[in-house]
């Protein structure tokens, strides 16, 4: 029976299916082949959001290993929300160079199963995937640190502040999407998040609160 680490995944994890989604095609393929060589059934590797979302909708693999940077200009919350919407039962494993405040909160909000720093040894990657396949979660200390870090501006991300400023200027969702080089659906996601976090119900209320943030006195 294969053991932990580079000798193979635990036997209980072998039935899981997995997709790999990273911004760099070569790295995505290399990681997928390495994981596949150690006992997991890899259904594909992808370097674009559109491709991995289509795969999730069609095949619904048990696990997807993803670097949120695959979403380009989109915030991590948008990327993880899209993955969750495409296949609610797929367990998400985030592979990231750095876990900041925005990513830490996005991970928790999306119900991510694990976060793997890119500095990890491959043996640790295998162990984490095995844990996730068996229903467990795994997070580095940086996630807790990110959750505990103070959040300014009602906890809005930099991108959400940009969207809010465009809303306050009276621009439509389509205009905001064009100006920020993001999709209209991403704008809608950010608008919903802005309303929820600021406790407002429309653009006028959001614009007034933004004015208070800029001129507190």
N, C-alpha and C positions, 0 to 999 in steps of 0.2 A: 504494500500500500504506500503511495507517495506521501511524504511528510510535508511539513511547512517549508517555506522558502524556495530557493532556486531548484530544489529537487522535485518540486511539483506542488500543486494546490492540494489542500486536504480533500479527501475522497468525497465528503459531503458537498463540496463546492463544484464538483466536476459536471453536474447536470445543468449548471447555469449557462445562459447565453449572454454575450457581452458585445457592445459596440464601443468603438473608440472615436472620439470627436475632438480633434486638436487643430489649431490654426495652420500648422505646418504639415503638409501632406506626408512628407518623408518621415517625420517623427511619429505621426499618427500610425503609419504603416509599420514602422519598426517596433513601436510599443505593442501594437496588435499582434504582430507575429511572435514577439517574445512571450506574450501572455498565452497565445494559442499553443505555443510549444510546451507550455507547462500545464496543459490539461483542461483549459477552458475553451468552450466553443465560441469563437469570435465570428459574429455575423457580418462584420464589415468595419472599415475605418473611413473617416470622413474629415474633410477640412473646410466644409461650409455648413452654415446653419440649415440652409434649405435641404441639403442632402441628408443630414442626420435626422431632421424632423420627419422627413418622408420615410426614412427607415424605421423610426420609432412608431409611426402610425401604421405601417404595413406589418412589421414583424414583432413589435413589442418585446424586445429583448429584456432579459431579467435585470441587466445592469448596463448603464452607459457611463463611461469614463470621459469626462469633458473638461476642457479648459474654457472658462467663460469668455476668454478673449476671442473665441471663435465667432462671437457675435459682433466683432468689429467695434463700432462706436456705441453699440447698445450697452446699457448697464448690466452688471451680472444678474440683477434681479429679473430683468427682462428675459435674458437668456434662459435662466433656470425656470422661470414661469412658463416659457414656451415649451421647454422639454417636458415639464410636468403636464402641461395641457395636451401634448402630443401622445403621451402614454403614462397614464396616472399610476400604473402599477410598476413601471420601470424604476429601479433604485438608482439614484444619481450619486456618482462619485466624482467629486471636483478635484481636478489636478491644477494647482496654481503655484506660481512663483512667490506670491505674497498674499497674505490674508489681511486686508485692511478692514476698516469699520463697515463700509458698504457691503463688502463680500461676506463678512461674518453674519450680518443681519439677513442678507439674501439667502445664505445657506440655511439658516434656521427657518425663515419664512417659507422656503420651498420644500422643506422636509428632506433635505439632502442626507444621505446615509453616511457619507464619509468625506473627509478632505485629506488629500495627500500632497504635501509640499513637493515641489519639483526637485528639491535637494535630497529626497529620500533614496535609499538603496532599493534596487529592484526586489530584493527579498521582502522588504517592508511593503512594497506595492502589492506583491502577491498575497501577503498575509492579510492586508486590509481588504482586498477583493474577496478573499475567502471568508472573512468575517461578514462582509456585506451579503455575500451569497447565502450565508447561514442566518441572516436576519439581524445581525448586530450592527452597531454604529461605531464610528471611529473618527475622532477629531483631535487635531493637535492643539496645544495650549494657545496658539495664536488666534484660534476662533473665539475662545473665551475672552482673551485680551481685547479682541475687536468688539465684542459685545459690550464690554465694560468701558470702552473708550467713550468719552463725552461726545455727543452729537449736537452740533449747532444748527440753527435755522430749522427747528422742529424735526431734526433728523433727516432732512432732505439731502439727497446726493447732489454732487456738482451738476450733473445733467438735469436733475429735477429743478434745481434753481434756475438753470437756463430756460427750461420749458416754462416755469412760472413767470419769468421776466417777459417772455414772449406773450404769454396769456395776458399779463397786465397791460401790454402794449396793444391788445385787441386783435392779435393775429389768430387766424383760424388754425385748426389742427393740420390741415394740408399745408398751410404756409409755414408752420413750425417745422413740420417734417422736411420740407424742402430746404429751409434755412439751416437746420441742424444735421442734414444728411442722414435722417433716420426714417423709418417707415411710419405711416399714419397709425398703425396698430401700436407701435412703440410709444407714440405720443399719447394715445388713449390710455395705455398702461401707466405712464408717468402722471397723467392728469388724475387718474383714480387714486394713485398713491399720494399725490399732493393733497387732494381733498381729505383723504383719510388721516394723514399725518398732521395736517394743519387744522382739522376739525371744521372745515368749511364745506359749503354745498354748491357753490357756483363760482364763476370766474370773477365776478365783482367782489365777493367776499375774499377770495384769494388775493386779488390785486390790493385790497385795502390792508390785508395782513402783511403783504410784501412791503408796502409803504412803511408800516410800523417797524418792520425788521431793518429797513434801510435808515429810518429816522426814528429811533426809539424814544426820543424826547420831543 
